[in-house]
Amino acid sequence: RQSVCVGLTENVKQLRVSHTMESPDLIRLTASLIGIVAVLLIGAWLTRRFTGWKRPQQADSIDIISSRRLGARSSIALIEVANTRLVVGISPTQINLLHTFEPLPTQLDDRSEHNTRRFQQQLTQHLKGRSPHDS
Protein backbone atom coordinates (compact mmCIF):
# COMPACT_ATOMS: atom_id res chain seq x y z
CA ARG A 1 0.00 0.00 0.00
CA GLN A 2 2.84 2.38 0.82
CA SER A 3 4.62 1.60 -2.46
CA VAL A 4 1.50 2.50 -4.38
CA CYS A 5 1.38 5.89 -2.62
CA VAL A 6 5.09 6.53 -3.30
CA GLY A 7 4.62 5.64 -6.98
CA LEU A 8 1.58 7.87 -7.22
CA THR A 9 3.46 10.76 -5.58
CA GLU A 10 6.31 10.43 -8.09
CA ASN A 11 3.83 10.39 -11.00
CA VAL A 12 2.25 13.60 -9.69
CA LYS A 13 5.70 15.26 -9.40
CA GLN A 14 6.55 14.26 -12.97
CA LEU A 15 3.19 15.57 -14.14
CA ARG A 16 3.86 18.93 -12.48
CA VAL A 17 7.34 19.16 -13.97
CA SER A 18 6.11 18.30 -17.46
CA HIS A 19 3.45 21.06 -17.37
CA THR A 20 5.73 23.96 -16.46
CA MET A 21 6.63 26.23 -19.36
CA GLU A 22 10.25 26.81 -20.08
CA SER A 23 11.45 29.99 -21.78
CA PRO A 24 11.88 28.30 -25.23
CA ASP A 25 8.22 27.19 -25.00
CA LEU A 26 7.08 30.77 -24.22
CA ILE A 27 9.11 32.12 -27.14
CA ARG A 28 7.60 29.52 -29.47
CA LEU A 29 4.07 30.30 -28.24
CA THR A 30 4.56 34.07 -28.63
CA ALA A 31 6.05 33.66 -32.12
CA SER A 32 3.10 31.45 -33.15
CA LEU A 33 0.55 34.03 -31.95
CA ILE A 34 2.37 36.86 -33.74
CA GLY A 35 2.50 34.75 -36.89
CA ILE A 36 -1.25 34.04 -36.79
CA VAL A 37 -2.09 37.73 -36.30
CA ALA A 38 0.28 38.67 -39.15
CA VAL A 39 -1.38 36.14 -41.49
CA LEU A 40 -4.83 37.56 -40.64
CA LEU A 41 -3.71 41.16 -41.25
CA ILE A 42 -2.00 40.30 -44.54
CA GLY A 43 -5.10 38.37 -45.66
CA ALA A 44 -7.35 41.35 -44.89
CA TRP A 45 -5.02 43.69 -46.77
CA LEU A 46 -4.92 41.38 -49.81
CA THR A 47 -8.70 41.05 -49.79
CA ARG A 48 -9.12 44.81 -49.74
CA ARG A 49 -6.46 45.33 -52.40
CA PHE A 50 -7.64 42.80 -54.98
CA THR A 51 -11.41 42.49 -54.51
CA GLY A 52 -12.28 46.17 -54.36
CA TRP A 53 -13.31 46.14 -50.70
CA LYS A 54 -13.34 49.92 -50.51
CA ARG A 55 -15.55 52.74 -49.40
CA PRO A 56 -17.90 53.99 -52.11
CA GLN A 57 -16.68 56.89 -54.20
CA GLN A 58 -18.46 60.24 -53.99
CA ALA A 59 -20.32 59.63 -57.27
CA ASP A 60 -21.79 56.38 -55.95
CA SER A 61 -22.83 57.80 -52.60
CA ILE A 62 -26.26 57.75 -51.03
CA ASP A 63 -27.07 60.94 -49.13
CA ILE A 64 -29.79 61.18 -46.50
CA ILE A 65 -31.29 64.63 -47.06
CA SER A 66 -33.84 64.46 -44.25
CA SER A 67 -35.42 61.91 -41.95
CA ARG A 68 -38.46 62.02 -39.67
CA ARG A 69 -39.70 59.51 -37.10
CA LEU A 70 -43.35 58.53 -37.50
CA GLY A 71 -43.64 56.26 -34.49
CA ALA A 72 -41.60 54.11 -32.15
CA ARG A 73 -40.19 51.91 -34.89
CA SER A 74 -41.01 53.58 -38.21
CA SER A 75 -39.75 56.59 -40.08
CA ILE A 76 -39.76 58.35 -43.44
CA ALA A 77 -36.62 59.60 -45.20
CA LEU A 78 -35.71 61.71 -48.19
CA ILE A 79 -32.56 60.32 -49.80
CA GLU A 80 -30.58 61.24 -52.89
CA VAL A 81 -29.07 58.58 -55.14
CA ALA A 82 -27.45 59.42 -58.49
CA ASN A 83 -28.96 62.92 -58.58
CA THR A 84 -32.49 61.53 -57.98
CA ARG A 85 -34.37 62.12 -54.76
CA LEU A 86 -36.45 59.32 -53.28
CA VAL A 87 -38.94 59.31 -50.41
CA VAL A 88 -38.81 55.99 -48.56
CA GLY A 89 -40.80 54.57 -45.68
CA ILE A 90 -38.74 52.60 -43.19
CA SER A 91 -40.09 49.98 -40.79
CA PRO A 92 -38.27 47.29 -38.78
CA THR A 93 -38.91 44.68 -41.47
CA GLN A 94 -38.81 46.56 -44.77
CA ILE A 95 -38.10 49.73 -46.73
CA ASN A 96 -40.72 50.94 -49.23
CA LEU A 97 -40.32 53.48 -52.02
CA LEU A 98 -43.07 56.07 -51.58
CA HIS A 99 -42.21 58.65 -54.23
CA THR A 100 -39.51 59.44 -56.78
CA PHE A 101 -38.69 63.03 -57.71
CA GLU A 102 -37.33 63.99 -61.12
CA PRO A 103 -33.53 64.25 -61.33
CA LEU A 104 -32.27 67.61 -60.17
CA PRO A 105 -31.04 69.93 -62.92
CA THR A 106 -27.29 70.13 -62.98
CA GLN A 107 -27.25 73.71 -64.16
CA LEU A 108 -29.89 76.41 -64.09
CA ASP A 109 -30.81 78.01 -67.39
CA ASP A 110 -31.19 81.80 -67.80
CA ARG A 111 -34.97 81.70 -67.56
CA SER A 112 -34.99 79.88 -64.22
CA GLU A 113 -32.38 82.32 -62.85
CA HIS A 114 -34.60 85.21 -63.95
CA ASN A 115 -37.65 83.60 -62.31
CA THR A 116 -35.66 83.04 -59.13
CA ARG A 117 -34.61 86.69 -58.97
CA ARG A 118 -38.16 87.84 -59.69
CA PHE A 119 -39.54 85.58 -56.96
CA GLN A 120 -36.96 86.90 -54.48
CA GLN A 121 -37.94 90.48 -55.28
CA GLN A 122 -41.65 89.75 -54.93
CA LEU A 123 -41.12 87.93 -51.65
CA THR A 124 -38.98 90.75 -50.27
CA GLN A 125 -41.59 93.35 -51.24
CA HIS A 126 -44.38 91.27 -49.75
CA LEU A 127 -42.52 90.84 -46.48
CA LYS A 128 -41.95 94.61 -46.34
CA GLY A 129 -45.70 95.11 -46.61
CA ARG A 130 -45.83 96.32 -50.21
CA SER A 131 -47.57 94.50 -52.96
CA PRO A 132 -45.39 93.90 -56.07
CA HIS A 133 -48.14 95.41 -58.22
CA ASP A 134 -48.17 98.73 -56.25
CA SER A 135 -45.00 100.10 -57.84
Backbone torsions as a table, in degrees:
resi	resn	phi	psi	omega
1	ARG	NA	-40.7	179.2
2	GLN	-68.8	-34.2	178.7
3	SER	-68.4	-32.5	177.2
4	VAL	-66.9	-40.0	179.4
5	CYS	-67.3	-39.5	179.9
6	VAL	-65.9	-42.3	179.0
7	GLY	-64.6	-39.2	178.7
8	LEU	-67.2	-39.3	178.6
9	THR	-63.8	-40.9	178.8
10	GLU	-67.2	-37.4	177.0
11	ASN	-63.5	-39.0	178.7
12	VAL	-66.7	-40.5	178.6
13	LYS	-63.1	-42.3	178.9
14	GLN	-65.7	-37.2	178.8
15	LEU	-64.2	-41.7	177.7
16	ARG	-63.7	-43.5	-178.7
17	VAL	-65.6	-38.5	-176.9
18	SER	-73.2	-17.9	-178.8
19	HIS	-99.1	2.8	175.0
20	THR	-82.9	144.9	-178.1
21	MET	-94.8	128.3	176.2
22	GLU	-88.3	167.0	-177.9
23	SER	-65.0	-35.7	175.1
24	PRO	-63.1	-33.5	177.6
25	ASP	-67.0	-40.4	178.3
26	LEU	-65.0	-40.4	178.7
27	ILE	-64.2	-43.2	179.3
28	ARG	-63.9	-42.3	179.1
29	LEU	-64.4	-44.9	179.5
30	THR	-63.1	-44.3	179.2
31	ALA	-62.9	-38.7	178.5
32	SER	-64.2	-44.1	179.2
33	LEU	-64.1	-42.0	177.7
34	ILE	-63.4	-40.6	178.2
35	GLY	-62.5	-42.0	179.6
36	ILE	-64.6	-44.2	178.7
37	VAL	-63.5	-40.5	179.2
38	ALA	-63.6	-42.0	178.5
39	VAL	-62.6	-41.4	178.3
40	LEU	-64.1	-44.2	-179.9
41	LEU	-65.7	-41.9	178.3
42	ILE	-65.7	-39.1	177.2
43	GLY	-62.8	-41.9	177.9
44	ALA	-65.1	-40.7	179.3
45	TRP	-64.1	-44.2	179.4
46	LEU	-63.9	-40.1	178.4
47	THR	-61.7	-44.5	179.9
48	ARG	-67.0	-38.2	-175.9
49	ARG	-69.7	-43.0	-170.5
50	PHE	-103.4	-13.6	-179.9
51	THR	-108.6	3.6	177.5
52	GLY	74.8	29.2	178.7
53	TRP	-77.3	79.9	-173.9
54	LYS	-132.1	166.3	173.4
55	ARG	-71.3	147.9	-179.7
56	PRO	-64.6	146.6	177.6
57	GLN	-73.0	165.9	-177.5
58	GLN	-59.4	-37.1	-178.0
59	ALA	-68.0	-27.0	-177.9
60	ASP	-96.2	10.1	-172.2
61	SER	-77.6	157.2	173.9
62	ILE	-115.1	120.7	-178.4
63	ASP	-107.6	133.1	173.8
64	ILE	-90.7	110.1	-177.8
65	ILE	-76.2	-47.0	-178.5
66	SER	-155.8	154.9	179.2
67	SER	-147.1	143.6	-178.7
68	ARG	-140.2	132.3	176.5
69	ARG	-78.1	136.9	178.8
70	LEU	-106.1	-19.5	-179.1
71	GLY	-167.6	-164.8	-177.4
72	ALA	-64.0	-36.0	-174.5
73	ARG	-131.7	17.8	179.7
74	SER	-135.2	153.5	-179.3
75	SER	-153.5	171.3	176.6
76	ILE	-128.2	144.1	-176.9
77	ALA	-140.7	145.9	172.4
78	LEU	-106.4	117.0	-178.0
79	ILE	-122.1	157.8	177.7
80	GLU	-121.8	125.6	179.0
81	VAL	-132.6	123.4	177.2
82	ALA	50.7	48.2	175.6
83	ASN	66.2	17.1	176.1
84	THR	-120.8	133.8	179.3
85	ARG	-97.7	135.8	-178.0
86	LEU	-124.7	141.3	171.6
87	VAL	-104.5	123.1	-177.9
88	VAL	-124.8	143.7	173.3
89	GLY	-98.5	133.2	-174.4
90	ILE	-121.5	125.1	174.9
91	SER	-125.8	172.9	-178.9
92	PRO	-61.9	-23.9	-175.6
93	THR	-109.7	-12.7	-177.4
94	GLN	-160.8	167.0	174.6
95	ILE	-126.6	126.4	-177.8
96	ASN	-117.0	137.7	174.1
97	LEU	-78.5	122.7	-178.4
98	LEU	-99.7	-37.5	-178.2
99	HIS	-159.2	147.1	175.9
100	THR	-120.4	126.5	176.1
101	PHE	-90.7	155.1	177.1
102	GLU	-61.9	152.5	176.5
103	PRO	-57.7	142.5	180.0
104	LEU	-70.8	141.5	177.3
105	PRO	-66.9	140.6	-178.8
106	THR	-80.5	-25.7	-179.4
107	GLN	-147.5	135.7	179.8
108	LEU	-78.5	139.6	175.7
109	ASP	-85.1	172.5	-176.4
110	ASP	-61.4	-38.3	-177.4
111	ARG	-65.6	-42.2	-179.6
112	SER	-69.6	-31.9	175.2
113	GLU	-66.2	-40.5	177.9
114	HIS	-63.3	-45.3	178.8
115	ASN	-62.7	-36.8	178.6
116	THR	-65.1	-46.1	178.5
117	ARG	-61.7	-42.9	-179.9
118	ARG	-63.1	-42.3	178.4
119	PHE	-63.8	-42.2	178.2
120	GLN	-60.6	-42.4	179.2
121	GLN	-64.1	-44.7	-179.6
122	GLN	-64.7	-41.0	179.2
123	LEU	-64.8	-43.3	179.1
124	THR	-62.0	-44.4	179.3
125	GLN	-64.6	-39.7	179.6
126	HIS	-65.4	-41.3	-179.8
127	LEU	-68.3	-28.1	177.0
128	LYS	-78.7	-8.1	177.9
129	GLY	99.7	0.4	179.0
130	ARG	-101.5	144.6	173.7
131	SER	-84.1	142.0	-179.3
132	PRO	-64.4	-18.8	-178.7
133	HIS	-89.4	-6.4	-179.2
134	ASP	-73.6	-27.6	-174.9
135	SER	-84.7	NA	NA
